[in-house]
Amino acid sequence: MTNPTGITAFRERLRTTVRGDLAQVAVELFLEHGFDAVTVDAIAAAAGVSRSTFFRYFQTKEDAVLAHVEARGEQFRQAALARPADEPALLAARNALTPLIEDMSRNRERSVAINGLIERTPSLRARRIDKQLVLRTMLADAMANRMATDPATDLRPALIAGVTLSVFEAAHTAWLSANDDTNLADLVDEAFVTVGVAFATAAVQP
């Protein structure tokens, strides 16, 4: 008997693989020739697919470059949900970053190259902001799920998501700018400690 669940899972894995391959081909072309110089037709030809196939996976060229943002968001979401239920929420968010940090640390040169491409391209910078807003909502929902609370009425999941993304972005930017063997995990931990100290010593006005 055919297993519909198995078929669906297989198709999703296939879709993820094809999407990842297309994104990789696109990024390599952009890094080599520049974002504006590469057309969708060129990407499709290099990947051995049709133009319509490209648009089945990505709405724009920008989405192909930023596919890693969505992938990392899903990686973080799953890691956050897998953390122990009794772990403090912000600590769980920090620990959920570990797989992402390890993956990025293994591919520092590529991270630097892609970040440079984004920074040089206005449309990519703008699209990245859109993706990060979606990512923040995704992370807030994940934290609300593990905290068993409603993000519509409880500010904590959104605050944790916002702080986590801001802290990681600050550490990531410093890591990309460093010309030595700076450890990304150490920078992330330092950023979390700095934020914690700042909140602990801040005077809150009524």
N, C-alpha and C positions, 0 to 999 in steps of 0.2 A: 504493500500500500504506500502511496506517495505521502510524504510528510510535508505538509504545507509550511510548517514552521521552519523545517530544515531548508526548504527551497528559498524561503524569504531571507533566512540568515545568509545563505550562499550568495544570493543576489546582492545583498547589502555589502558583503565582503568584496564581491566583484566590483561593485560600484565604487567602494572606497579605494580599491586598488587602482582602478582606471583614473579616478579623480586625482589620486596622489601622483600617478605617473604623468598625467597631463600638467599638473602644477609644477612638477620638477622640470619637465621639458620647457615650459614657459619661462620659469625663473632662469634657467641656464641661458636661454636665448636673450632674455632681458639683460642679464649680467654681461653678456658678451657684446651685444649690439646697442643696448640702450632701450628703455621702455617704449619710447615713442616710435622708434624705428622698426619695431617688430609688430606685425599684424596678426590677427587671429588666424588668417589663412596660413601664415608662415608657421605658427604654432601647431596647427592641425596637421600640416604637411610633415613637419619634423616628428610629430608623434604618431604618424601613420593613421590618422583618423580624418573624418570629414569635418567641415566647418560646423555643420549642424550637431555633430557629436560634441564638439567643444562647448557649444551653447547649451547642451543638455546637462552639462556639469557646472558651468560657470556663466553668469550673466554678463560679466565684463572681464577684460584683461586684468583689471585690478583685483578682482576676486581670486584669480588664479595665483597671483603673487601672495595674497593674504590668506590662502587656504590654511596655512600653518597656524594662524591665529585661532581659527575654529577648531582645528585638530587639538591644539594645546588646551583650549577651553574644555573640550570634552574629556581630555586626559585628566585635567584638574578636577572636573566635576566627579568623575568616577573615583578618583583618589580620595576626595573629600568625603564622599559617601561611604567609603570603605574604612575610614578611620574609626577607632574605638568610640563607642557611644558616650563613654564617660570622659573623653578627652575634651578639655576646654575648647570652645569653638575657634578662637583665634589661633591657638596652638595647632588645632586640627587643620586649619587653613594653611598655616606655615608648613606643616609636615606634608600636606597634599601637594605642595610645590616641588617636593624632592624629586619625583620622577622627571618632571619637566626640567629642573635644574641640571640633573645628570645628563639628560639628552642634549641640552644646549651646550653643556660644558664639553661634550665629546665632539661638537661641531662648531667650535668658536669661530673659525675663519668664515664658514658659510653664514653664520649669524651676523657677523660684521658686514659681509658683502651684501646680504639682503637688506639689512638696516640702512646701509648707505644708499642702496637703490631707492628705498622708500623715502628717505630724507631728501633725495635729489628730485623727486617726482611729486609735484603738488597734488595730483589726483590720487596718488597712493597714500599720501599723508592724510588727506581728507577721508578716504575710504577706511583707513586704519582706525580713525576716530569712531566711525560708524560701527565697525566690528568690535571695538573695545566696549562700546555701550551695550551691545548685544551680549558680549562676554560677561559684563558686570551683572546683568540681569540673570544670566545663566548661573553664575556663581552664587548670587543671592538666593536663588531658588534652591540650589543644592544645599546651602547652609541652612535654609529654612526647613528643608526636608529632614536633615539630620538633627536639627534642634526641635523638630515637631512643633513648629510655630507658623503663623500666617504672616508672610512678608508684607501683606497689605496693611497690617495693623501693628506689626512689630518691627521697629527700626533696626534691630540688631543684625539680621542677615545682610541687609543692604550696606550697613556700616562696615561689617566685617569684609564683605566683598570689595567695597571701595578702598578700604585701608590696605587689604592684601594686594590688590592690583596696583595701587599707588606705590606701596613699598617695593614691590617686585620691579616695577618700571624704573624707579629711582636706582635700585641696585643694578638692574640690567643695563641701564644707560652708562653707569659708572664702569661696569665691567667691559662694555664694548669700547669705551674710550681708553681703557688702561692698555699700556704697552708692555706689561710684564705678565707674570704668571698669577695675577690676582684670581682668587677663588670666588666664583659666583655665589656658592652657598654661604661663604663667610660674609660676603657683602649683604646678602639677603638677611642673614641673622643680625648683622650689625644694624641694618635699617629697621628691623622689627624692634630691636632693643631701643634704638633712638626714639622711635615713635612711642614706645611704652613709657620711656622716661619723660618725654614731652607731655604726654597725657597726665602722668602722675604728678607732675610739678606745675601744671597749668592752673591758673586761678580761674574758676568758672563763675561768671557773673550771673546772678539771678535775673 
